[in-house]
Amino acid sequence: MAEIERQSGSTPKDEVPEVTYNIAYMIPKKEISMVPDMGKWKRSQAYADYIGFILTLNEAVKGRKLTCEYKVSETVEKLLILLATLDQWIDETPPIDQPSRFGNKAYRTWFAKLDEEAEALVSAVLPSDKSAAAAEIAVYLKESVGNSTRIDYGTGHEAAFASFLCCLCKVGCLTVDDQLAIVFKVFHKYLSVMRKLQKTYRMEPAGSQGVWGLDDFQFLPFIWGSSQFIDHPTLEPRHFINERVVNEHHQDYMFLECIKFINEMKTGPFAEHSNQLWNISAVPSWSKVNQGLIKMYKAECLEKFPVIQHFKFGSLLSIQPKP
């Protein structure tokens, strides 16, 4: 596989996954079937590319507001159209009357539509010379919206969407110039669609740790959201549990949007329903919060067999060991 070499002396901000050429694309499949296989994952090119992608975006959004100015490329616009389509399908697929409160079966109808259309949706985003990658990349899109059997959603599905975006970088469809738009436009819209899915179809949290988990559904917006706050002149970690601060600043900061959503969905004292976040509010600085959340993400998501057993590997995110 021929690849563009990174320029020497590149900064973390420039370290997007390398553009790949002359690839034999393949349909991604599961490779982690037993706990001992986790070593293969941590040594893999996929792990290196994935964590590199997350950390590169973490660096890109440092100290930046959601409302700041940044370039919006044609590819980003096409991704927003794709996500708007998924959003529209929710409106066209209302929940059905059923005896059980959670896991509305109308979600399966919505998911079947995505299953059928995913490759065409991805083809519409890719330039014609990259159309051969559509079937491979579409798998990550389908994996990113939850499980249609269990009607649940969690951090593994969120990781599939990050993998979808990483693959678009690897084929050169998204570039270094798109980094802010990837988080502030595309991922932001994805979060909005996922929250609508969760509310409309009463989706269960996948593998939830209850009060011991960071959040029932998401993790990445807390990492990138805490990076946005680094070196903020007035807002400290202790402020995010203040509802007035959340209401005043949520449009600028992804972290506060997450807190706002939790406040809307849960009742009772914050310290009881979101104990981990309550503990984080006592950390003295946002840079320490950010570093701690990255460690926690690796330990609680990327190194947990119940999450990674569902991850799929192809030519773009390869199970092969990193050289």
Disulfide bonds with the S-S distance in Angstrom:
none
